[in-house]
Amino acid sequence: MRVSRTGTRFWSPATAVGGVAIAIVLSILVALQVHRAPSDRLWGDEGTFVAMATSLVHDGDLIFDEGDLQRLEERQAGPTPAIILQSTDRGITYSKPILYPLMAAPLVSLFGEPGMLATNAVLLVLALLLAWLHLRRLGSAAHSFWTLATTLFCSVLLPYLVWKMSDLAQAALVLAGLSLALRGLPLAAEDPSENDRHRPLLSPAIGGFLLGAAVSMRFSTAALAAAPVLIAVIYRRYRHSVVIAALALAGFALAGGATQHFLGTANPYKAVRSSFNARTGYPAGVEGEEAKERFSASPATQSASWLPRLEPRRSAYSLFYFFLGRHTGLLAYFPVALVLLFHAARRPNGVALPLVGATGVVVVFYLLWMPENYFGGSTFLGNRYFLVTLPAILLALRQLPSLRFLAVAWILALGFWSSGLYSVSLTRDLGFSSQSHAHAGLFRLLPFESTAKNMDGVESRYWRRDFVRFVDPFAGIGTQQFRLSSEMPAAELVVATSWPGEKIKLAVRSSSPRAVLEVTDWQRSDTYPLDGSVEIAPGVLEVSLSPAWRRHGFWWEGDASYNVRSLRLEITDPDGSEVTADVRYLGQRLPPRMRPDSKEEAAPTFGATGSAQSR
């Protein structure tokens, strides 16, 4: 018996409320996107994809030459990291999968750089249409619409329209590919689809091809491409399984062959690669030979072992952060995924189990092999590696959730999106970035971790040979020091150290002898009176930290490995008066008092303006 397609009217009080909710969410998201970095400051993945599409339009190739250099210098503002390049047999080429630039090139040739946004929109609209036709097999047109609308508006899928990078294209290809590959297969126990057994296999063939193409953009997507093959085997549709698998391999091989042809390597992430900007110079033009030395001096080639490092504490925290992280947590950025997963897991069938299982494989891969990829917080919004699994969760449904059930996702999304807007407005005068939404409000209550070297193009600092970076605008950062204020929220600091031990030293000078410094990390919170009672030297505190839960190498540091911690520092006065404190990070050792001609760093003092000086 077919599933009934009646019961939910398209126009009703519920849909009117939903329309208002969509309008509110759109307004909030538009307001947030206004605060993205301007186009001439694009860098990293996004800057590389823009440069690749532009190079295809103007030169017809992806070799970085003087023409590419000239276009890059014309559009770039400041020395922010702009592009990622690689050295191959073809010469110096761009170092990203080429499928997205190839798809974007036609519209870029017509509209310029906005053509990349148009490409995103076209891909998303087509994928959503195919997904809606898929959901119509489970319920009414209105019910299918609201399920799809909830997926779109209660996740970060929609904001990725304005990111000129491949993540939305990957999600759209997977959504379209799965929707087509599942044609002719039963979706629910009440829908055996016996009459579909001998349908033409054109739709599954196209779906398999799209899934294979998506795998070429990120190899972990192979688990999602394998899911419809397994579903077809479960339901004994062996012709379906063979066609889907064969066309997926064909799509992957075609994209891989194009990558090899244009870039000189089938896998850009394994090539000899590095990042380049105006400060480092580019491997073309007059100073090209000198810039090429970065391929050996600052390599960015990725490597991974077959076996993960099994560290229970790290894995447990990674899983916790996967759900609740400030910049990538599912609760904040994918509330609809949690709602749909719960709904699909209540009564799974032969369709739901493989799709949810494939999602789990992708998640486990990153949590065990590459957990740092879930600790982003750089120039993107939410967990972009999870974005591609959202279509599998949506299509795993055996029946459409009730509107009341979907309302849970809307409530969570409206809460976090509104909080993001509040944060942007609160920190407007302190500067803005793609992470402005997370500086205050609900996001501020969530834990923070990151392995990103840059935060929206602002390079991290190395103080006392340690990696030290602020992740919010709540501290005045100077040369070798920073300033805290009781009138500002607590300042958050990432500290990565290569030496053992769980203590660091800070030189602190406060505007009030009654002030108290509070230092909080993932496990403990300690207060340090600044009246001299806990100093180990004049003006110097020894701060105890919790054990670093993660130790790993940053990709730009080669084999070096660091203990990584996130600290929150706050200055207060018992009387509630305004107080400031100038703080200097000293690291592990207390600098000795040196002669004026010594080359070693002396213990710091602070002048009247608060700038760090050496005595």
C-alpha positions in Angstrom: 0.0 0.0 0.0 1.3 3.4 -1.0 2.0 6.1 1.6 -0.8 8.6 1.8 0.0 12.0 0.3 -2.7 13.8 2.1 -3.1 15.3 5.5 -1.0 18.5 5.4 -2.5 21.5 3.7 0.0 23.8 2.0 -1.7 27.0 3.3 -2.6 26.8 7.0 -1.8 28.6 10.2 1.2 26.3 10.6 2.6 27.2 7.2 2.0 30.9 7.9 4.1 30.6 11.1 6.7 28.7 9.1 6.8 31.5 6.5 7.4 34.1 9.2 10.2 31.9 10.7 11.8 31.6 7.2 11.7 35.4 6.8 13.3 35.9 10.3 16.1 33.4 9.6 16.8 34.9 6.2 17.1 38.4 7.7 19.5 37.1 10.4 21.6 35.2 8.0 21.8 38.1 5.6 22.8 40.4 8.4 25.5 38.0 9.5 26.9 37.6 5.9 27.3 41.4 5.6 30.1 41.1 8.1 32.1 38.6 6.0 35.6 39.7 4.9 35.5 41.7 1.6 36.3 39.9 -1.6 39.8 41.3 -1.9 40.7 39.7 1.4 39.8 36.1 0.4 42.6 33.7 1.3 43.3 30.0 1.9 40.8 27.6 0.3 38.4 30.3 -0.8 41.1 32.5 -2.4 42.5 29.5 -4.1 39.2 28.4 -5.7 38.5 31.9 -6.9 42.0 32.2 -8.5 41.5 28.7 -10.1 38.2 29.6 -11.7 39.6 32.9 -12.9 42.7 31.2 -14.3 40.5 28.8 -16.3 38.5 31.6 -17.8 41.5 33.8 -18.7 44.2 31.2 -19.5 42.4 27.9 -20.0 44.8 26.2 -17.6 45.7 26.0 -13.9 49.4 26.8 -14.2 50.4 29.7 -12.0 52.3 32.1 -14.2 52.8 35.9 -14.5 49.3 36.4 -15.7 47.9 34.8 -12.6 50.3 36.8 -10.5 49.2 40.1 -12.0 45.5 39.4 -11.5 46.2 38.3 -7.9 48.1 41.5 -7.1 45.3 43.6 -8.6 42.6 42.2 -6.4 44.4 41.4 -3.1 44.4 43.8 -0.2 47.2 43.4 2.3 49.6 40.5 3.0 46.9 38.0 4.0 47.6 34.4 2.9 46.0 34.2 -0.5 46.5 30.9 -2.4 47.8 27.4 -2.0 50.1 26.2 -4.8 51.9 22.9 -5.6 55.0 21.9 -7.5 54.4 19.1 -10.0 55.7 17.8 -13.3 53.5 20.4 -15.0 55.2 23.2 -13.1 53.6 25.4 -10.4 49.9 24.7 -10.3 47.0 25.4 -7.9 46.5 22.8 -5.2 42.8 22.1 -4.9 40.5 19.6 -6.6 39.5 21.1 -9.9 35.8 19.9 -10.3 34.3 23.0 -8.6 36.4 25.5 -10.5 35.5 23.7 -13.7 31.8 23.9 -12.9 32.1 27.5 -11.9 34.2 28.7 -14.9 31.2 29.1 -17.4 29.3 31.5 -15.1 32.5 33.2 -14.0 33.2 34.0 -17.6 29.7 35.6 -17.9 29.5 37.4 -14.6 33.0 37.6 -13.2 33.6 36.5 -9.6 29.9 36.6 -8.6 29.5 33.7 -11.1 30.8 31.4 -8.4 27.9 32.4 -6.2 25.6 31.8 -9.1 27.1 28.4 -9.6 26.4 27.6 -5.9 22.8 28.7 -6.3 22.2 26.7 -9.4 23.6 23.5 -8.0 21.7 23.9 -4.7 18.3 24.7 -6.4 18.6 21.6 -8.7 19.6 19.4 -5.8 16.7 20.6 -3.6 14.3 20.0 -6.4 15.4 16.4 -6.8 15.3 15.9 -3.0 11.7 17.3 -2.9 10.7 14.8 -5.5 12.3 12.1 -3.4 10.4 13.2 -0.3 7.1 13.3 -2.1 7.2 9.5 -2.1 6.8 9.7 1.7 4.2 12.4 2.1 2.3 15.4 0.8 3.7 18.3 -1.1 3.4 20.7 1.8 4.9 18.2 4.3 7.8 17.5 2.0 8.3 21.2 1.5 8.6 22.0 5.2 10.9 19.0 5.8 13.2 20.3 3.1 12.8 23.9 4.3 13.8 22.9 7.8 16.9 21.1 6.5 17.9 24.2 4.5 17.2 27.0 7.1 18.0 25.1 10.3 21.6 24.3 9.3 24.5 26.2 7.8 23.8 24.8 4.3 22.2 28.0 3.2 25.0 30.4 4.3 27.5 28.5 2.2 25.9 30.1 -0.8 28.2 33.0 -0.2 31.3 31.0 0.3 33.3 30.7 -3.0 34.5 27.3 -2.2 33.6 23.7 -2.9 31.7 22.7 0.2 28.2 23.6 -1.0 28.9 22.0 -4.4 29.9 18.8 -2.7 26.7 18.7 -0.6 24.6 19.6 -3.6 26.2 16.8 -5.7 25.6 14.3 -2.9 22.0 15.4 -2.4 21.3 15.1 -6.1 23.2 11.9 -6.5 21.5 10.1 -3.6 18.1 11.3 -4.6 18.6 9.9 -8.1 20.4 6.7 -7.0 17.5 5.8 -4.7 14.9 6.0 -7.5 13.3 2.6 -8.0 14.3 1.5 -4.4 11.7 1.1 -1.6 11.8 3.9 0.9 9.5 2.5 3.6 7.9 -0.8 4.6 4.6 0.5 3.3 6.2 1.4 0.0 7.7 -1.8 -1.5 8.0 -0.3 -4.9 7.5 -3.6 -6.6 6.5 -1.8 -9.8 9.8 0.0 -9.8 11.9 -3.1 -10.1 12.1 -2.9 -13.8 12.2 0.8 -14.2 14.9 2.2 -16.6 18.2 2.7 -14.8 19.0 6.2 -16.1 18.3 7.9 -12.8 20.5 5.5 -10.7 23.2 5.8 -13.4 23.2 9.6 -13.2 23.1 9.5 -9.4 26.0 7.2 -9.2 28.0 9.4 -11.6 27.3 12.5 -9.5 28.3 10.7 -6.3 31.6 9.5 -7.9 32.3 13.1 -9.0 31.7 14.3 -5.4 34.2 11.7 -4.1 36.9 13.3 -6.2 36.4 16.5 -4.2 36.9 14.8 -0.8 37.7 11.2 -0.6 35.9 10.5 2.7 32.6 11.0 0.7 33.2 7.5 -0.7 31.3 6.2 2.3 28.2 8.1 1.1 28.6 6.9 -2.5 28.7 3.3 -1.3 25.4 3.6 0.7 23.0 3.3 -2.3 25.0 0.4 -3.6 24.5 -1.4 -0.3 20.8 -0.4 -0.2 20.3 -1.9 -3.7 22.0 -5.2 -2.5 19.8 -5.3 0.6 16.7 -5.1 -1.5 18.1 -7.5 -4.1 18.2 -4.9 -6.9 21.5 -6.2 -8.1 21.3 -4.4 -11.5 20.8 -1.1 -9.6 23.9 -1.8 -7.4 26.1 -2.6 -10.4 25.0 0.4 -12.4 25.4 2.8 -9.4 28.9 1.4 -8.5 30.1 1.4 -12.1 29.0 5.0 -12.8 30.4 6.2 -9.5 33.8 4.8 -10.5 33.4 6.4 -13.9 32.6 9.8 -12.4 35.5 9.5 -10.0 37.9 8.4 -12.7 36.9 11.2 -15.1 37.3 13.9 -12.4 40.6 12.3 -11.3 41.9 12.2 -14.9 41.0 15.9 -15.3 42.8 16.7 -12.1 45.9 14.9 -13.3 45.7 16.7 -16.7 45.3 20.2 -15.3 47.4 20.0 -12.1 49.9 17.3 -12.8 48.7 15.1 -9.9 45.6 13.1 -9.2 45.6 14.1 -5.5 46.5 17.7 -4.8 46.7 17.1 -1.0 49.6 14.7 -1.5 51.7 16.9 -3.8 54.5 19.2 -2.7 52.5 22.2 -1.7 52.6 25.5 0.3 50.7 28.7 0.8 51.8 32.1 -0.7 50.9 35.7 0.0 52.1 39.2 -0.7 54.6 38.9 2.2 56.1 35.7 1.1 56.0 36.5 -2.6 54.7 34.2 -5.3 56.6 31.6 -7.4 56.3 33.6 -10.6 57.7 36.8 -11.9 61.0 38.5 -10.9 61.1 37.0 -7.4 59.6 33.7 -8.3 62.7 31.6 -7.7 63.1 32.8 -4.2 59.4 32.2 -3.4 59.8 28.6 -4.6 61.9 27.9 -1.6 58.8 27.8 0.5 57.9 24.4 -1.0 60.8 22.9 1.0 60.9 25.5 3.9 57.2 25.6 4.7 55.6 22.5 3.1 51.8 21.9 3.6 51.6 18.4 2.2 49.1 16.3 4.1 49.8 12.7 5.3 47.8 10.2 7.1 48.5 6.7 8.4 46.3 3.7 7.9 45.9 3.3 11.7 44.6 6.1 13.9 46.3 7.1 17.1 44.0 5.6 19.7 43.9 8.1 22.6 40.7 7.6 24.6 40.8 11.0 26.3 41.4 12.9 23.0 38.7 10.9 21.2 36.2 11.4 24.0 36.7 15.2 24.0 36.7 15.2 20.2 33.3 13.6 20.2 32.1 16.0 22.9 33.3 19.0 20.8 31.8 17.5 17.7 28.4 18.1 19.2 29.0 21.2 21.3 32.0 23.0 19.8 31.7 26.7 19.5 32.7 26.9 15.8 31.7 23.5 14.6 29.3 21.9 17.0 26.2 20.2 15.6 23.9 21.6 18.2 24.6 25.2 17.1 25.1 24.7 13.4 23.2 21.6 12.5 20.2 21.3 14.9 18.1 19.8 12.0 20.6 17.0 11.7 20.2 16.0 15.3 16.4 16.1 14.9 16.3 14.1 11.7 18.9 11.6 13.1 16.7 11.0 16.1 13.7 10.5 13.9 15.4 8.2 11.5 16.9 6.0 14.3 13.6 5.3 15.9 12.5 2.8 13.2 15.4 2.3 10.8 15.0 0.1 7.7 17.1 -1.0 4.8 17.4 2.5 3.5 18.1 4.3 6.7 20.7 2.0 8.1 23.2 2.3 5.3 22.7 6.1 5.0 23.1 6.7 8.7 25.9 4.2 8.8 27.8 6.0 6.0 27.3 9.3 7.9 28.9 7.6 10.9 31.8 6.4 8.9 32.6 9.9 7.7 32.3 11.2 11.3 34.5 8.5 12.8 37.1 9.0 10.1 37.6 12.7 11.1 37.3 12.0 14.9 39.9 9.3 14.9 42.2 10.1 12.0 41.9 13.9 11.6 40.2 15.3 14.8 41.8 18.7 14.2 39.5 19.2 11.2 36.6 19.5 13.5 38.4 22.3 15.4 38.2 24.9 12.7 36.9 28.4 13.6 38.9 30.0 10.8 37.3 31.5 7.7 34.3 29.2 7.5 31.0 28.8 9.3 30.2 25.6 11.2 31.6 22.1 10.5 32.1 22.2 6.7 33.3 18.6 6.8 29.9 17.5 8.1 28.0 19.5 5.6 28.3 16.8 2.9 26.6 14.2 5.2 23.4 16.3 5.7 21.8 14.9 2.5 22.3 11.3 3.7 20.5 12.1 7.0 17.6 13.8 5.2 17.1 10.9 2.7 17.4 8.3 5.5 13.8 9.1 6.6 11.3 6.3 6.2 8.5 8.8 7.0 8.3 12.5 7.2 8.6 14.1 10.7 5.6 15.9 12.1 5.5 19.7 12.0 5.8 19.7 15.8 8.9 17.6 15.6 10.4 19.9 13.0 9.6 22.9 15.3 12.3 21.7 17.7 15.0 22.4 15.0 13.5 25.8 14.3 13.6 26.8 17.9 17.2 25.8 18.3 18.2 27.5 15.0 16.4 30.7 15.8 18.1 30.8 19.2 21.6 30.4 17.9 21.1 32.5 14.8 19.7 35.4 16.9 22.6 35.0 19.3 25.0 35.3 16.4 23.4 38.5 15.3 23.6 39.8 18.9 27.4 39.0 18.9 28.0 40.7 15.6 26.3 43.9 16.9 28.1 43.8 20.2 31.6 43.5 18.7 31.0 45.7 15.7 33.4 48.4 17.0 36.1 45.8 17.7 36.3 44.5 14.1 34.4 41.9 12.3 35.1 38.6 10.6 33.3 35.4 9.6 33.6 34.4 13.3 32.0 37.5 14.7 28.9 35.5 15.5 30.7 33.4 18.1 32.3 36.2 20.3 29.2 36.6 22.6 25.8 35.2 23.5 25.0 31.5 23.4 28.2 30.6 21.4 30.3 32.1 24.1 29.1 29.4 26.5 30.4 26.6 24.3 34.0 25.3 24.4 36.5 26.5 21.9 39.4 24.6 20.2 41.2 25.3 16.9 44.2 24.2 14.9 43.8 27.0 12.3 47.0 29.0 11.9 45.1 32.1 10.9 41.8 33.6 12.0 40.4 35.4 9.0 43.8 36.2 7.6 45.3 37.4 10.9 48.4 35.4 11.4 49.2 34.0 14.8 52.0 35.2 17.0 55.0 33.2 18.3 55.9 34.6 21.7 58.8 33.0 23.6 59.0 30.5 20.8 55.5 29.2 21.7 52.4 29.5 19.5 50.1 32.0 21.1 46.9 33.5 19.6 43.8 35.3 20.8 40.5 34.0 19.3 38.3 37.0 20.1 38.5 40.8 20.1 38.4 41.2 23.9 42.1 41.9 24.5 44.2 44.8 23.3 47.1 43.0 21.6 50.5 44.7 21.4 54.0 43.7 20.7 54.7 40.7 23.0 51.9 41.5 25.3 48.2 42.1 25.7 45.8 44.2 27.8 42.8 43.0 29.8 40.0 45.1 31.0 37.2 44.5 33.5 34.9 46.3 31.2 35.4 43.7 28.5 34.5 40.0 28.5 37.2 37.5 29.4 39.8 37.1 26.7 40.4 33.7 25.2 43.9 32.6 24.3 45.2 29.5 22.5 48.6 28.4 23.7 50.6 25.6 22.0 53.9 24.5 23.7 56.5 22.0 22.6 57.9 21.4 26.1 56.5 19.1 28.8 54.9 20.5 32.0 51.7 22.1 33.0 52.8 25.5 34.1 53.3 28.8 32.3 54.6 32.2 33.5 52.9 35.5 33.0 54.2 38.9 33.7 51.3 41.0 34.9 50.9 44.7 35.9 47.5 45.9 37.0 46.1 49.4 37.4 44.8 48.3 40.9 46.6 46.4 43.6 43.3 44.8 44.6 42.8 43.2 41.1 42.4 39.5 40.6 43.3 37.5 37.5 41.2 34.4 36.8 42.6 31.8 34.4 40.2 29.0 33.2 40.8 26.1 31.0 38.9 22.9 30.1 39.3 21.3 33.6 40.1 24.0 36.2 39.7 27.6 37.1 42.2 29.4 39.4 42.3 33.0 40.7 45.5 34.9 41.2 45.5 38.1 43.4 47.7 40.7 41.9 48.8 42.1 45.3 52.1 40.3 45.1 51.1 37.5 47.5 51.4 34.8 44.8 54.2 36.2 42.6 57.3 34.0 42.1 59.2 37.1 41.0 58.3 40.8 41.0 55.3 41.1 38.7 55.5 37.4 37.6 52.8 34.7 38.2 53.2 31.0 37.7 49.9 29.7 36.3 48.9 26.0 36.7 47.1 24.5 33.8 45.2 21.3 33.3 46.8 18.5 31.3 46.7 19.2 27.5 44.0 16.9 26.2 45.4 17.0 22.7 49.0 16.9 21.4 49.6 17.0 17.7 51.6 18.7 15.0 50.3 21.8 13.1 50.4 21.3 9.4 52.7 24.3 8.8 55.3 23.0 11.3 56.3 19.8 9.7 57.1 17.1 12.4 57.0 19.5 15.4 54.4 18.4 18.0 52.6 20.7 20.5 50.6 20.5 23.6 47.5 22.7 22.8 45.4 24.4 25.4 42.6 27.1 25.3 42.7 29.5 28.2 40.2 32.2 29.3 41.7 35.2 31.2 39.6 37.7 33.1 40.6 40.7 35.3 38.3 41.8 38.0 38.3 44.1 41.1 36.6 43.0 44.3 35.0 46.5 44.6 33.6 46.3 41.1 35.7 49.3 39.9 37.1 49.4 36.4 40.6 47.9 36.3 43.0 47.0 33.5 46.0 44.7 33.4 48.9 44.5 31.0 50.0 40.9 30.6 53.0 39.4 28.9 53.4 35.7 28.1 56.7 34.3 29.3 56.2 30.6 28.6 58.1 28.0 30.6 61.1 29.8 32.0 61.5 33.0 34.0 63.9 35.2 32.0 67.0 36.0 34.0 68.0 39.6 34.7 70.6 40.2 32.1 73.3 42.8 31.4 72.4 45.5 28.8 74.6 43.9 26.2 73.1 40.4 26.6 71.2 39.0 23.7 68.8 37.1 25.9 65.4 38.5 26.8 65.1 40.1 30.2 62.1 40.1 32.5 59.6 42.6 31.1 58.6 45.9 32.6 55.7 48.1 31.4 55.8 51.7 30.6 53.1 54.2 31.3 51.4 53.4 28.0 51.4 49.7 28.8 53.8 48.7 26.0 56.2 45.9 26.8 59.8 46.9 27.4 63.0 45.1 28.4 64.9 46.0 31.5 
